[in-house]
Amino acid sequence: QVQLVESGGGSVQAGGSLRLSCDVSEYHFSSYCMGWFRQVPGKEREGVATISSRAGISYADSVKGRFTISSVVSVGYGKKILYLEMNSLKPEDTAMYYCAAGPHYSGSWCSDFTAGPFGYWGQGTQVTVSS
């Protein structure tokens, strides 16, 4: 069973930086779409950044130029790590951040930040940015 565990969240002041990590295990698919979503209570989950073995990297307009998603690094059999470097953080970036993964064989759902096709999700890590 694929498992994703996020870490690196915390509280920072506006303008600060954080790096989120996503440890992925038991991922044996030949392709992938992996990425980060965030959610604020009462709002829909929104895509932040994704990386696909088919379609490259995509960013939400709200984070372009401030956030950087890493390449997917293989660290062992079925084990991968994914990072999200977040700079120039704003109070509106405050949210629970989730790592997601799934095989990507066709379609634009990865770059479109369509959450449904992602088969695997982490439990989330909270990011709080104060003004």
N, C-alpha and C positions, 0 to 999 in steps of 0.2 A: 504494500500500500504506500503510495507516494505521500510523503509528509513534508510540510513546510513550516519552518519556525523562524519568526522574525525577531530581531533584536535591534537595539540602538536608539529607540525612541527616548524622549525625555522632554524637559522643559528648557527653553532658551528664550533669550530676548530677541526682539525684532532685529534683523540684520545678522543674526548668528547663523551657525551651521550645525548640521547633524549628518551622520552617515548611518543609514539603515542597512542591516544585513538580512539576508534570507538564506537559511540553510535548507537545502533540498536533499531529501534522501529517497532511495528506491525509485529514482526516475530512470527508466530504461527505454523510453521511447526514442526513436531515431530523429524526431524533429521536436521543436518546442516553440511555444510562445510563453514567455515569462514576463512578469511585470508587477507594477505597483498600482494599487487603487487606494482611495481614501474615502472615509465616510464620517460625516458629522451627524449627530443624533437628529432625527427628523428629516434628513435629506437622503437622496439616493447616493449610492456608492458611485464615485466617479473615477475614471481612469487618469492616472498621472503619467506613467511612462511604461512602455513595453519594449521588449526586444524579441525578435523572431528569427529562427534559423532560416526562414524563407524570405522575410520582408524587412529585416533590419530593425531600426530603432524609431520609435514614435514618442512624441511628447504632447501633453496637453498644452494648449496655448498659455494657460495660466502659469506654467512652470518653465517654459522655454527660456533658456539663457541663465536659469538659476539652478535647476536640478540636472543631474547627470546620472543616467543608468549605466551600470557597468556591463561589460561582456559577461556571459555566463561562464564561470570558471569550473571546470571539472576537477574535483579533488579526490576522486576515488570511484569505485564501481557504483554507479547509480547516484553518486553524491555530487552536488553542485552548490555553488555559492553565487548569489546575486546581490549587488549593492545598489543603493540609491544615495548619491551624494546630494545633499540639499544645502544650498548656500543662499544668502540674502533672504532669510526666512521672514515671512510676514505673518501677522496675526491670523490672516485668513487661511494660512496653511495648517492651522490647528485642526487636527482630525485624528481618527484612528487609521493607521496605515496598514494595509494588507498586502501580502505577497501572494501572487497567483501563478499557476502554471498549468500547461496542458499541451498536448501534441498539436502541432499546426501543420496540416497537410494541404489545406486549400482555403481560399476565401480571405476576406479582408478584415475578419473580426478582430484580429490582434491589433492592427494599426487603428482600427475604429474604436478600440476600448470597449468592445462588447463583452460584458462580464459572463454571460451565459455559457459560452463554450469552454471557459476555463474549468477544468475538472477538479482542480485541487487548490485549496486555499489555506493560508495560515490563520492563526488566531488573532493576529493584529498586534501592533505596538503603537502606543499613544505618543503623539507629538503635540506639544503645547507651546505656542509662541506668544509671548506677552509683549505688549507695546510699551 
